[in-house]
Amino acid sequence: MGLQFAPRAEAAIIGRMPKIQSPPGMRDFYPDDMRQQNWLFDAWRDVSRSFGFVEYEGPIFEYLDLYKLKSGDGIVSELFHFQDRGEREFAIRPEMTPTLARMIAARANALPRPIKWFSIPRMCRAEKPQKGRLREFFQWNADILGLDEMIADAEVIAVVVAFLRRIGLSPSEAVVKVSSRPLAARLLESIGIAPERQGGAFDLIDRMTKTPAAEFDKKWNDEFGGSAPAARLRSVFRQSSLADAEAALGGIDGPAREAFADLWNFLKAFDVADFCRFDPGVVRGIAYYTGTVFEVHAADRSHRALAGGGRYDNLTGLLDGPNVPGVGFGMGDAPIQSLLADLGRTPKLDEALDAFLIDADARFFPQLMAVANRLRANGLRADFSYKRQALGKQFKQASSRAARVAVIIGEEFEQRGELIVKNLATGQQQAVAIEELATELSRL
Ligand code: HAM
Protein backbone atom coordinates (compact mmCIF):
# COMPACT_ATOMS: atom_id res chain seq x y z
CA MET A 1 0.00 0.00 0.00
CA GLY A 2 1.31 3.38 -0.99
CA LEU A 3 1.89 6.15 1.52
CA GLN A 4 -0.89 8.64 1.97
CA PHE A 5 -0.39 12.08 3.45
CA ALA A 6 -2.98 13.97 5.47
CA PRO A 7 -3.48 17.47 3.95
CA ARG A 8 -1.55 19.07 6.82
CA ALA A 9 1.44 16.75 6.44
CA GLU A 10 1.41 17.31 2.69
CA ALA A 11 1.40 21.07 3.25
CA ALA A 12 4.42 20.66 5.51
CA ILE A 13 6.31 18.72 2.88
CA ILE A 14 5.71 21.32 0.20
CA GLY A 15 6.47 24.12 2.68
CA ARG A 16 2.97 25.48 3.37
CA MET A 17 2.60 24.38 6.98
CA PRO A 18 -0.18 26.39 8.64
CA LYS A 19 1.19 28.60 11.43
CA ILE A 20 0.90 26.77 14.76
CA GLN A 21 0.57 28.90 17.87
CA SER A 22 0.86 27.93 21.50
CA PRO A 23 -2.39 26.37 22.78
CA PRO A 24 -4.91 28.70 24.49
CA GLY A 25 -4.13 29.50 28.12
CA MET A 26 -0.56 28.17 27.83
CA ARG A 27 2.53 30.39 27.84
CA ASP A 28 5.90 30.56 26.12
CA PHE A 29 8.62 31.85 28.39
CA TYR A 30 11.10 33.88 26.37
CA PRO A 31 14.27 34.77 28.31
CA ASP A 32 12.79 38.11 29.52
CA ASP A 33 9.73 36.26 30.87
CA MET A 34 11.87 33.52 32.36
CA ARG A 35 13.88 36.11 34.28
CA GLN A 36 10.66 37.44 35.89
CA GLN A 37 9.55 33.90 36.57
CA ASN A 38 12.83 32.99 38.28
CA TRP A 39 12.70 36.17 40.33
CA LEU A 40 9.26 35.13 41.60
CA PHE A 41 10.38 31.54 42.27
CA ASP A 42 13.45 32.82 44.17
CA ALA A 43 11.19 34.97 46.35
CA TRP A 44 8.86 32.01 46.99
CA ARG A 45 11.80 29.74 47.86
CA ASP A 46 13.54 32.28 50.11
CA VAL A 47 10.37 33.06 52.05
CA SER A 48 9.50 29.35 52.46
CA ARG A 49 12.98 28.51 53.71
CA SER A 50 13.04 31.48 56.10
CA PHE A 51 10.10 29.81 57.89
CA GLY A 52 11.82 26.41 57.96
CA PHE A 53 9.95 24.77 55.06
CA VAL A 54 11.74 22.21 52.85
CA GLU A 55 11.03 21.59 49.17
CA TYR A 56 9.31 18.52 47.63
CA GLU A 57 7.92 17.62 44.18
CA GLY A 58 5.51 15.04 42.77
CA PRO A 59 4.51 13.68 39.35
CA ILE A 60 2.88 15.89 36.69
CA PHE A 61 -0.02 13.47 36.36
CA GLU A 62 -1.80 11.18 38.80
CA TYR A 63 -4.57 8.56 38.70
CA LEU A 64 -7.84 10.39 38.00
CA ASP A 65 -9.33 8.71 41.08
CA LEU A 66 -7.04 10.73 43.35
CA TYR A 67 -8.98 13.87 42.40
CA LYS A 68 -12.40 12.21 42.41
CA LEU A 69 -11.91 10.89 45.93
CA LYS A 70 -12.93 14.01 47.77
CA SER A 71 -14.37 16.17 45.01
CA GLY A 72 -16.57 13.57 43.23
CA ASP A 73 -17.13 13.09 39.50
CA GLY A 74 -17.91 16.80 39.05
CA ILE A 75 -14.18 17.58 39.16
CA VAL A 76 -13.53 15.65 35.92
CA SER A 77 -14.80 18.44 33.63
CA GLU A 78 -12.25 20.80 35.21
CA LEU A 79 -9.29 18.53 34.46
CA PHE A 80 -7.21 17.53 31.47
CA HIS A 81 -7.44 13.76 31.61
CA PHE A 82 -6.51 10.85 29.38
CA GLN A 83 -6.20 7.08 29.17
CA ASP A 84 -2.94 5.25 28.64
CA ARG A 85 -2.68 2.18 26.41
CA GLY A 86 -3.66 0.00 29.36
CA GLU A 87 -6.88 2.04 29.59
CA ARG A 88 -5.91 3.46 32.94
CA GLU A 89 -7.36 6.93 33.62
CA PHE A 90 -4.95 9.73 34.50
CA ALA A 91 -5.25 13.48 34.96
CA ILE A 92 -2.67 16.23 34.74
CA ARG A 93 -2.50 17.65 38.27
CA PRO A 94 -4.86 20.62 38.74
CA GLU A 95 -3.55 21.20 42.27
CA MET A 96 -0.89 19.80 44.59
CA THR A 97 -2.80 19.01 47.79
CA PRO A 98 -4.03 15.52 46.74
CA THR A 99 -0.46 14.56 45.70
CA LEU A 100 0.88 15.93 48.98
CA ALA A 101 -1.72 13.98 50.96
CA ARG A 102 -0.87 10.81 49.01
CA MET A 103 2.86 11.23 49.66
CA ILE A 104 2.34 11.94 53.35
CA ALA A 105 -0.12 9.04 53.77
CA ALA A 106 2.48 6.67 52.27
CA ARG A 107 5.11 7.59 54.90
CA ALA A 108 2.94 8.96 57.67
CA ASN A 109 4.73 7.11 60.45
CA ALA A 110 8.26 7.72 59.24
CA LEU A 111 8.16 11.51 58.82
CA PRO A 112 9.24 13.64 61.80
CA ARG A 113 6.58 16.19 62.84
CA PRO A 114 5.69 18.88 62.15
CA ILE A 115 6.05 18.37 58.42
CA LYS A 116 6.72 21.78 56.81
CA TRP A 117 6.95 21.32 53.05
CA PHE A 118 6.76 23.65 50.06
CA SER A 119 6.67 23.13 46.32
CA ILE A 120 6.31 25.11 43.08
CA PRO A 121 4.49 22.66 40.79
CA ARG A 122 3.42 23.31 37.20
CA MET A 123 -0.25 22.36 36.80
CA CYS A 124 -3.16 22.43 34.36
CA ARG A 125 -6.86 23.18 34.66
CA ALA A 126 -9.39 23.07 31.83
CA GLU A 127 -10.33 26.73 32.36
CA LYS A 128 -11.68 29.35 30.01
CA PRO A 129 -8.49 31.44 29.80
CA GLN A 130 -8.75 35.00 31.12
CA LYS A 131 -6.63 37.61 32.87
CA GLY A 132 -4.56 35.89 35.55
CA ARG A 133 -6.36 32.55 34.94
CA LEU A 134 -4.61 30.16 32.59
CA ARG A 135 -4.81 26.54 31.60
CA GLU A 136 -1.22 25.95 32.61
CA PHE A 137 0.35 27.77 35.53
CA PHE A 138 2.75 27.40 38.43
CA GLN A 139 1.45 27.44 41.98
CA TRP A 140 3.49 27.96 45.13
CA ASN A 141 2.29 25.60 47.86
CA ALA A 142 3.35 25.66 51.51
CA ASP A 143 1.74 23.26 53.98
CA ILE A 144 2.23 22.25 57.59
CA LEU A 145 1.13 18.70 58.43
CA GLY A 146 1.00 16.72 61.62
CA LEU A 147 -0.12 19.57 63.86
CA ASP A 148 -3.74 20.48 64.56
CA GLU A 149 -3.00 23.62 66.53
CA MET A 150 -3.92 27.16 65.53
CA ILE A 151 -0.31 28.28 65.55
CA ALA A 152 0.16 26.29 62.32
CA ASP A 153 -2.84 27.98 60.65
CA ALA A 154 -1.45 31.36 61.65
CA GLU A 155 2.05 30.48 60.48
CA VAL A 156 1.00 29.59 56.92
CA ILE A 157 -0.82 32.94 56.76
CA ALA A 158 2.36 34.58 58.09
CA VAL A 159 4.29 32.94 55.22
CA VAL A 160 1.89 34.48 52.70
CA VAL A 161 2.18 37.91 54.29
CA ALA A 162 5.99 37.67 54.42
CA PHE A 163 5.90 37.12 50.66
CA LEU A 164 3.50 40.03 50.04
CA ARG A 165 5.81 42.30 52.04
CA ARG A 166 8.86 40.94 50.28
CA ILE A 167 7.52 41.94 46.85
CA GLY A 168 6.66 45.36 48.19
CA LEU A 169 2.88 45.10 48.64
CA SER A 170 1.18 46.95 51.50
CA PRO A 171 -2.11 46.21 53.31
CA SER A 172 -3.75 48.86 51.12
CA GLU A 173 -2.86 46.78 48.04
CA ALA A 174 -3.38 43.18 49.13
CA VAL A 175 -5.48 41.66 51.90
CA VAL A 176 -5.77 38.21 53.42
CA LYS A 177 -9.44 37.44 53.99
CA VAL A 178 -9.75 34.91 56.77
CA SER A 179 -12.63 32.84 58.05
CA SER A 180 -13.26 29.33 59.28
CA ARG A 181 -15.66 26.68 58.05
CA PRO A 182 -16.86 25.78 61.59
CA LEU A 183 -17.38 29.46 62.38
CA ALA A 184 -19.28 30.04 59.12
CA ALA A 185 -21.36 26.93 59.93
CA ARG A 186 -22.13 28.45 63.32
CA LEU A 187 -23.15 31.74 61.64
CA LEU A 188 -25.39 29.85 59.20
CA GLU A 189 -26.96 27.95 62.05
CA SER A 190 -27.67 31.27 63.79
CA ILE A 191 -29.68 32.44 60.78
CA GLY A 192 -31.61 29.19 60.72
CA ILE A 193 -29.76 27.00 58.17
CA ALA A 194 -29.50 23.49 59.63
CA PRO A 195 -26.18 21.55 59.30
CA GLU A 196 -27.49 19.12 56.65
CA ARG A 197 -28.29 22.06 54.29
CA GLN A 198 -25.06 23.96 54.87
CA GLY A 199 -23.05 22.26 52.08
CA GLY A 200 -25.33 23.75 49.43
CA ALA A 201 -25.35 27.10 51.24
CA PHE A 202 -21.52 27.21 51.27
CA ASP A 203 -21.43 26.50 47.53
CA LEU A 204 -23.67 29.47 46.90
CA ILE A 205 -21.83 31.77 49.34
CA ASP A 206 -18.57 30.87 47.60
CA ARG A 207 -20.05 32.46 44.47
CA MET A 208 -21.61 35.45 46.25
CA THR A 209 -19.01 38.03 45.22
CA LYS A 210 -18.64 36.63 41.70
CA THR A 211 -22.38 36.70 40.91
CA PRO A 212 -24.46 39.84 40.21
CA ALA A 213 -26.41 40.72 43.39
CA ALA A 214 -29.94 40.26 41.92
CA GLU A 215 -29.02 36.88 40.42
CA PHE A 216 -27.43 35.73 43.67
CA ASP A 217 -30.39 36.89 45.77
CA LYS A 218 -32.84 35.05 43.54
CA LYS A 219 -30.86 31.81 43.72
CA TRP A 220 -30.43 32.11 47.46
CA ASN A 221 -34.07 32.98 48.14
CA ASP A 222 -35.28 30.12 45.95
CA GLU A 223 -33.26 27.64 47.95
CA PHE A 224 -32.82 29.08 51.43
CA GLY A 225 -35.15 32.10 51.58
CA GLY A 226 -37.58 30.15 53.76
CA SER A 227 -35.01 30.02 56.60
CA ALA A 228 -33.07 33.21 55.92
CA PRO A 229 -33.76 35.77 53.19
CA ALA A 230 -30.73 36.98 51.20
CA ALA A 231 -30.82 40.33 53.00
CA ARG A 232 -30.36 38.54 56.35
CA LEU A 233 -27.49 36.48 54.95
CA ARG A 234 -25.75 39.63 53.71
CA SER A 235 -26.20 41.41 57.05
CA VAL A 236 -24.05 38.68 58.62
CA PHE A 237 -21.81 37.38 55.82
CA ARG A 238 -20.76 40.69 54.31
CA GLN A 239 -19.34 42.09 57.56
CA SER A 240 -15.62 42.73 57.64
CA SER A 241 -15.12 42.20 61.36
CA LEU A 242 -16.21 39.36 63.56
CA ALA A 243 -17.59 41.89 66.06
CA ASP A 244 -19.91 43.36 63.38
CA ALA A 245 -21.06 39.91 62.26
CA GLU A 246 -21.74 39.03 65.88
CA ALA A 247 -23.57 42.30 66.46
CA ALA A 248 -25.81 41.47 63.48
CA LEU A 249 -26.60 38.14 65.15
CA GLY A 250 -26.77 39.30 68.75
CA GLY A 251 -23.54 37.44 69.62
CA ILE A 252 -22.28 33.89 69.18
CA ASP A 253 -20.18 31.62 71.36
CA GLY A 254 -18.82 28.08 71.41
CA PRO A 255 -15.60 26.32 70.36
CA ALA A 256 -15.59 27.67 66.78
CA ARG A 257 -15.70 31.23 68.12
CA GLU A 258 -12.90 30.50 70.63
CA ALA A 259 -10.69 28.80 68.04
CA PHE A 260 -11.05 31.78 65.76
CA ALA A 261 -10.07 34.17 68.55
CA ASP A 262 -6.97 31.99 69.10
CA LEU A 263 -6.07 32.27 65.44
CA TRP A 264 -6.33 36.04 65.59
CA ASN A 265 -4.04 36.20 68.63
CA PHE A 266 -1.42 34.14 66.79
CA LEU A 267 -1.73 36.37 63.70
CA LYS A 268 -0.92 39.32 65.96
CA ALA A 269 2.02 37.45 67.50
CA PHE A 270 3.38 36.72 63.99
CA ASP A 271 2.96 40.47 63.32
CA VAL A 272 0.78 39.96 60.24
CA ALA A 273 -2.67 41.01 61.52
CA ASP A 274 -2.40 44.33 59.61
CA PHE A 275 -2.81 42.38 56.33
CA CYS A 276 -5.67 40.21 57.63
CA ARG A 277 -9.39 40.80 57.71
CA PHE A 278 -12.27 38.60 58.82
CA ASP A 279 -14.54 37.78 55.87
CA PRO A 280 -17.21 35.11 56.45
CA GLY A 281 -17.96 35.23 52.69
CA VAL A 282 -14.71 33.29 52.15
CA VAL A 283 -15.77 29.65 52.44
CA ARG A 284 -13.57 28.19 49.63
CA GLY A 285 -15.10 25.99 46.96
CA ILE A 286 -12.82 23.01 47.55
CA ALA A 287 -14.45 20.15 49.42
CA TYR A 288 -11.58 19.08 51.71
CA TYR A 289 -11.33 22.13 54.00
CA THR A 290 -12.45 21.53 57.56
CA GLY A 291 -11.26 24.55 59.59
CA THR A 292 -9.56 27.87 58.89
CA VAL A 293 -10.02 29.11 55.31
CA PHE A 294 -8.42 32.15 53.68
CA GLU A 295 -7.88 33.89 50.38
CA VAL A 296 -5.57 36.68 49.32
CA HIS A 297 -7.11 39.38 47.13
CA ALA A 298 -5.98 42.63 45.58
CA ALA A 299 -7.45 45.24 47.93
CA ASP A 300 -9.29 46.94 45.06
CA ARG A 301 -10.78 43.59 43.94
CA SER A 302 -9.22 44.14 40.52
CA HIS A 303 -8.11 40.51 40.28
CA ARG A 304 -9.46 37.09 41.07
CA ALA A 305 -7.92 35.48 44.16
CA LEU A 306 -4.12 35.70 44.36
CA ALA A 307 -3.93 32.75 46.77
CA GLY A 308 -6.20 30.44 48.68
CA GLY A 309 -5.83 27.87 51.39
CA GLY A 310 -6.98 26.48 54.67
CA ARG A 311 -7.04 23.55 57.06
CA TYR A 312 -7.86 20.02 55.89
CA ASP A 313 -7.82 17.45 58.67
CA ASN A 314 -9.25 14.36 56.96
CA LEU A 315 -7.51 14.20 53.60
CA THR A 316 -4.80 11.61 54.29
CA GLY A 317 -7.37 9.37 56.01
CA LEU A 318 -9.27 9.20 52.72
CA LEU A 319 -6.14 7.74 51.13
CA ASP A 320 -6.07 4.76 53.45
CA GLY A 321 -3.40 6.35 55.59
CA PRO A 322 -3.62 7.44 59.21
CA ASN A 323 -5.24 10.85 59.61
CA VAL A 324 -2.59 13.54 59.46
CA PRO A 325 -4.00 17.04 59.96
CA GLY A 326 -2.80 19.69 57.52
CA VAL A 327 -3.02 23.37 56.72
CA GLY A 328 -1.57 25.28 53.78
CA PHE A 329 -2.17 27.39 50.71
CA GLY A 330 -1.58 27.70 46.98
CA MET A 331 -0.61 30.91 45.16
CA GLY A 332 -0.57 31.17 41.36
CA ASP A 333 2.23 32.82 39.41
CA ALA A 334 -0.08 34.42 36.84
CA PRO A 335 -2.29 36.44 39.22
CA ILE A 336 0.76 37.81 41.07
CA GLN A 337 2.58 38.77 37.85
CA SER A 338 -0.57 40.39 36.54
CA LEU A 339 -1.12 42.42 39.75
CA LEU A 340 2.51 43.60 39.76
CA ALA A 341 2.22 44.62 36.10
CA ASP A 342 -0.98 46.61 36.80
CA LEU A 343 0.71 48.37 39.73
CA GLY A 344 3.76 49.12 37.55
CA ARG A 345 5.89 47.08 40.00
CA THR A 346 7.29 44.45 37.68
CA PRO A 347 10.96 44.43 38.71
CA LYS A 348 13.58 45.60 36.24
CA LEU A 349 15.92 42.66 35.87
CA ASP A 350 18.89 42.09 33.63
CA GLU A 351 21.24 39.24 32.97
CA ALA A 352 24.18 41.34 31.86
CA LEU A 353 27.48 39.66 31.10
CA ASP A 354 30.24 40.43 33.57
CA ALA A 355 32.76 40.64 30.76
CA PHE A 356 32.95 40.51 26.99
CA LEU A 357 36.40 39.44 25.83
CA ILE A 358 37.98 41.10 22.83
CA ASP A 359 41.19 40.20 21.03
CA ALA A 360 43.22 43.09 19.64
CA ASP A 361 44.42 40.72 16.96
CA ALA A 362 43.37 37.25 15.81
CA ARG A 363 46.70 35.80 16.99
CA PHE A 364 45.64 36.46 20.64
CA PHE A 365 42.58 34.24 20.29
CA PRO A 366 44.08 31.21 22.12
CA GLN A 367 44.92 33.51 25.08
CA LEU A 368 41.41 34.99 24.90
CA MET A 369 39.93 31.48 25.28
CA ALA A 370 42.23 30.78 28.22
CA VAL A 371 41.04 33.98 29.94
CA ALA A 372 37.39 33.06 29.20
CA ASN A 373 37.93 29.60 30.75
CA ARG A 374 39.46 31.14 33.86
CA LEU A 375 36.65 33.70 34.36
CA ARG A 376 33.90 31.14 33.78
CA ALA A 377 35.54 28.74 36.24
CA ASN A 378 35.39 31.60 38.77
CA GLY A 379 31.61 31.86 38.32
CA LEU A 380 31.73 35.03 36.22
CA ARG A 381 29.55 35.47 33.12
CA ALA A 382 31.99 35.84 30.24
CA ASP A 383 31.53 35.62 26.50
CA PHE A 384 33.27 36.58 23.24
CA SER A 385 32.67 36.77 19.50
CA TYR A 386 32.91 33.50 17.56
CA LYS A 387 34.30 35.43 14.60
CA ARG A 388 37.75 36.99 14.50
CA GLN A 389 36.98 40.53 13.48
CA ALA A 390 37.93 44.19 13.89
CA LEU A 391 38.02 45.73 17.38
CA GLY A 392 35.10 48.07 16.59
CA LYS A 393 32.82 45.19 15.68
CA GLN A 394 33.74 43.29 18.81
CA PHE A 395 33.00 46.39 20.96
CA LYS A 396 29.62 46.67 19.26
CA GLN A 397 28.81 43.11 20.24
CA ALA A 398 29.95 43.82 23.80
CA SER A 399 27.38 46.64 24.06
CA SER A 400 24.59 44.72 22.37
CA ARG A 401 25.14 41.91 24.91
CA ALA A 402 24.93 44.52 27.72
CA ALA A 403 28.32 43.52 29.11
CA ARG A 404 29.50 45.50 32.13
CA VAL A 405 33.11 45.57 30.94
CA ALA A 406 35.12 44.71 27.86
CA VAL A 407 38.41 42.91 28.48
CA ILE A 408 40.95 43.46 25.72
CA ILE A 409 43.68 40.91 25.14
CA GLY A 410 46.56 42.38 23.17
CA GLU A 411 50.27 43.09 23.28
CA GLU A 412 50.26 44.08 26.99
CA PHE A 413 49.26 40.52 27.69
CA GLU A 414 52.07 39.11 25.62
CA GLN A 415 54.65 41.42 27.21
CA ARG A 416 53.51 41.82 30.83
CA GLY A 417 50.58 39.42 31.37
CA GLU A 418 48.20 42.38 31.61
CA LEU A 419 44.73 42.95 30.14
CA ILE A 420 42.87 46.18 29.50
CA VAL A 421 39.57 46.33 31.34
CA LYS A 422 37.19 48.94 29.97
CA ASN A 423 34.06 49.91 31.87
CA LEU A 424 31.44 50.15 29.14
CA ALA A 425 29.18 52.50 31.11
CA THR A 426 31.84 55.12 32.00
CA GLY A 427 34.42 54.47 29.27
CA GLN A 428 37.20 54.32 31.92
CA GLN A 429 39.91 51.78 31.36
CA GLN A 430 42.71 50.24 33.40
CA ALA A 431 45.41 47.59 33.04
CA VAL A 432 44.85 44.52 35.24
CA ALA A 433 47.22 41.57 35.77
CA ILE A 434 45.75 38.23 34.68
CA GLU A 435 46.01 36.84 38.23
CA GLU A 436 43.96 39.79 39.54
CA LEU A 437 41.30 39.76 36.80
CA ALA A 438 38.60 37.58 38.38
CA THR A 439 38.88 39.42 41.73
CA GLU A 440 38.85 42.80 40.01
CA LEU A 441 35.77 41.93 37.92
CA SER A 442 33.92 40.58 40.96
CA ARG A 443 34.76 43.85 42.74
CA LEU A 444 33.42 45.88 39.82
P1 HAM B 1 -7.17 27.07 44.69
O1 HAM B 1 -8.02 28.13 45.35
O2 HAM B 1 -7.83 26.20 43.70
O3 HAM B 1 -6.55 26.21 45.87
O4 HAM B 1 -5.94 27.76 44.00
C1 HAM B 1 -5.06 28.57 44.76
C2 HAM B 1 -4.51 29.68 43.89
O5 HAM B 1 -3.92 29.15 42.69
C3 HAM B 1 -5.52 30.69 43.37
O6 HAM B 1 -5.85 31.64 44.35
C4 HAM B 1 -4.74 31.30 42.22
O7 HAM B 1 -3.74 32.19 42.69
C5 HAM B 1 -4.00 30.10 41.65
N1 HAM B 1 -4.76 29.56 40.52
C6 HAM B 1 -5.79 28.70 40.53
N2 HAM B 1 -6.23 28.46 39.29
C7 HAM B 1 -5.44 29.18 38.47
C8 HAM B 1 -5.36 29.35 37.05
N3 HAM B 1 -6.19 28.74 36.24
N4 HAM B 1 -4.40 30.17 36.55
C9 HAM B 1 -3.56 30.81 37.37
N5 HAM B 1 -3.58 30.69 38.71
C10 HAM B 1 -4.51 29.89 39.25
C11 HAM B 1 -5.79 25.09 45.69
O8 HAM B 1 -5.33 24.77 44.62
C12 HAM B 1 -5.44 24.37 46.98
N6 HAM B 1 -4.89 23.07 46.63
C13 HAM B 1 -4.46 25.21 47.76
C14 HAM B 1 -4.03 24.59 49.04
C15 HAM B 1 -2.80 24.12 49.37
N7 HAM B 1 -4.80 24.39 50.12
C16 HAM B 1 -4.10 23.83 51.07
N8 HAM B 1 -2.86 23.65 50.61
Boltz pocket constraint, residues with backbone or C-beta under 6 A from the ligand:
constraints:
  - pocket:
      binder: B
      contacts: [[A, 94], [A, 95], [A, 96], [A, 97], [A, 125], [A, 127], [A, 132], [A, 133], [A, 134], [A, 135], [A, 136], [A, 137], [A, 138], [A, 139], [A, 141], [A, 142], [A, 143], [A, 286], [A, 296], [A, 305], [A, 306], [A, 307], [A, 308], [A, 309], [A, 310], [A, 327], [A, 328], [A, 329], [A, 330], [A, 331], [A, 332], [A, 333], [A, 334], [A, 335]]
      max_distance: 6.0
